[in-house]
């Protein structure tokens, strides 16, 4: 079992920038989710998170796992690989739940 720490928010503009390039301080959801070798939807306060198009998901995992978006169940080798102890960030392109599964 691992832990996926995550934050869901939106993008904001850096000073002097015309484009939204950094994560806003307006957080919609954040939590620490316990993962396993069975695929599960990421939850905040015991409720599945559902990303909207354009929202940002930032994650940090304490062990290697796979993550899938758009209500697609994660499997080992499908989706995005999340190495242990690395922070990653995605902008949602397809709305839906987020699923994770431990590598081993």
N, C-alpha and C positions, 0 to 999 in steps of 0.2 A: 504494500500500500504506500502511496505517496500523497503529497499535498500540493495542490495547485493553488497558488495565491493569485488572485485576479482583481482587475478593476475594469469597469465598463464606463465609458464616458464619451466625450466628443472631442473634436479637434478645435484648436484655437490658433490665432495668429500670433507670431512672435513680433516684437516691436519693430516696426518699419517694414514688415513683410506683407505682401499683398495676398499671400496664400496661407491657408490654415496648415501649420506644419508641426505643432506640438499639441500634446494632450491638454485639454482644458481642466481647470480645477473643479468643474461641475461634474461630480461623480454620480452616476445613476445607480450603480451597484458595485459592491466589492465584498470579498469574503475569502476564506480559505476552504477549499473543497477537497475532501479525502477521495483519492482515486484508487482503482483496483485493476486487476487483469480482466475485468468485465467492463464493457463499454457502459458509460453512464452520462447523462446530461449534467452539465455543470449547474450547481445550485447556489443561490444566495438566500440565506434565511429559509432553507428547506423548500424553495421554489425554483424551478428551472429558469435560468436566464434565457431570454430571447433577444437577440440582437436585431436592431433595425439597420437598414442600409445606411452607411455613413458613420455609424458608431464605431468607436475604437475599443478593442479588447487588448489589455496589457496583461501578460502572464509571467509568472516565475514558478518553476517546478523544482521540487527537491530531489526528484528522480526522473529519469527519461520516460517520456510518454508520447502518444500521438493525439492530435486534436483535429476535429472536423467541424465544419460550419454548415449553416443552412439546413439544419435538422437531419443531417446525415450521420448515422452512427459511426463512431470511430472504430477502426480495426488496426491492428499492427500492420504497418506498411501502407495505410491509406490516410490521406489528409496530410497534415504537417507534422514533422518530427520536432519534438520539443526536448532538447538536451537538458540534463540536470544542471541546475544552478546557472541558468542563462535566462535573462529577461528578454521577452519577445513581444511584439506588438503588431496587430493587424487592424485594418479598416474593413468593416463588414461590407461585402459586395452582394451577398444573398441573405436575406432576413431568415431568421429561424433560431433554433436552439443550438447549443454548442456541446459537443460530445468529446469525452476523453477516455483513454485507456492506457494503462501502464504497459511498458515494453515487456517487462518480465515480472 
